[in-house]
Amino acid sequence: MAATRKRQALLEKMAEKKEKAIADFVERWQKKEMAKINKAMSRKK
């Protein structure tokens, strides 16, 4: 039983790390995209 709980805890930790990594990636990507959009908009002015 203890092994199952331990494995479950590790899986939960892994899932949390994965979610955080995805969130960080999305945030960086959004910043890049916004920079591109802002650049394109400022050229037209």
Rosetta silent file (secondary structure, phi, psi, omega in degrees, C-alpha in Angstrom):
SEQUENCE: MAATRKRQALLEKMAEKKEKAIADFVERWQKKEMAKINKAMSRKK
SCORE:     score description
SCORE:     0.000 S_00000001
   1 L     0.000  -41.175 -177.808    0.000    0.000    0.000 S_00000001
   2 H   -62.763  -37.034 -179.424    2.792    2.442    0.882 S_00000001
   3 H   -64.279  -39.623 -179.949    4.406    1.938   -2.529 S_00000001
   4 H   -64.224  -44.384  179.258    1.136    2.807   -4.261 S_00000001
   5 H   -63.211  -41.864 -179.488    0.766    5.998   -2.219 S_00000001
   6 H   -62.079  -44.969 -179.855    4.391    6.916   -2.891 S_00000001
   7 H   -63.333  -41.487  179.195    3.927    6.368   -6.625 S_00000001
   8 H   -60.999  -43.296  179.980    0.723    8.415   -6.563 S_00000001
   9 H   -63.050  -41.393  179.129    2.534   11.263   -4.788 S_00000001
  10 H   -65.388  -41.368  178.639    5.346   11.164   -7.353 S_00000001
  11 H   -63.063  -40.077  178.506    2.858   11.184  -10.223 S_00000001
  12 H   -64.231  -42.671  178.554    1.081   14.174   -8.698 S_00000001
  13 H   -61.356  -43.657 -179.694    4.392   16.016   -8.307 S_00000001
  14 H   -61.865  -43.249 -179.978    5.296   15.214  -11.903 S_00000001
  15 H   -62.911  -40.707  178.789    1.920   16.468  -13.120 S_00000001
  16 H   -63.430  -44.294  179.221    2.368   19.715  -11.178 S_00000001
  17 H   -61.699  -41.487 -179.482    5.834   20.250  -12.665 S_00000001
  18 H   -62.572  -46.270  179.191    4.451   19.541  -16.141 S_00000001
  19 H   -60.308  -42.773 -179.857    1.615   22.035  -15.659 S_00000001
  20 H   -64.479  -42.435  179.715    4.035   24.681  -14.427 S_00000001
  21 H   -62.375  -42.064  179.344    6.372   24.068  -17.376 S_00000001
  22 H   -65.073  -43.955  179.706    3.469   24.383  -19.817 S_00000001
  23 H   -61.076  -43.179  178.355    2.250   27.558  -18.131 S_00000001
  24 H   -62.308  -43.584 -179.738    5.753   29.066  -18.301 S_00000001
  25 H   -61.775  -47.005 -178.678    6.072   28.109  -21.954 S_00000001
  26 H   -61.292  -41.201  179.915    2.692   29.614  -22.841 S_00000001
  27 H   -61.938  -46.928  178.748    3.563   32.815  -20.996 S_00000001
  28 H   -62.222  -42.674 -179.141    6.864   33.197  -22.869 S_00000001
  29 H   -62.296  -44.431  179.789    5.172   32.401  -26.171 S_00000001
  30 H   -61.537  -41.719  179.029    2.423   34.965  -25.542 S_00000001
  31 H   -60.582  -44.174  179.290    5.000   37.647  -24.718 S_00000001
  32 H   -61.795  -46.084 -178.894    6.823   36.902  -27.992 S_00000001
  33 H   -62.821  -42.200  179.425    3.591   36.997  -29.979 S_00000001
  34 H   -64.237  -38.401  178.060    2.518   40.262  -28.353 S_00000001
  35 H   -62.219  -42.603  178.187    5.917   41.771  -29.138 S_00000001
  36 H   -61.377  -45.855 -179.269    5.483   40.750  -32.794 S_00000001
  37 H   -62.978  -46.721 -179.987    1.996   42.266  -32.908 S_00000001
  38 H   -60.864  -39.788  179.025    3.143   45.483  -31.229 S_00000001
  39 H   -62.342  -47.375 -179.150    6.061   45.728  -33.642 S_00000001
  40 H   -62.902  -40.284 -179.092    3.763   45.247  -36.638 S_00000001
  41 H   -67.674  -41.126 -176.376    1.305   47.827  -35.288 S_00000001
  42 H   -69.975  -26.025  178.508    3.982   50.436  -34.569 S_00000001
  43 H   -66.441  -36.281 -175.095    5.361   50.140  -38.130 S_00000001
  44 H   -74.971  -21.110 -177.154    2.040   51.199  -39.631 S_00000001
  45 L   -65.606    0.000    0.000    1.733   54.387  -37.564 S_00000001
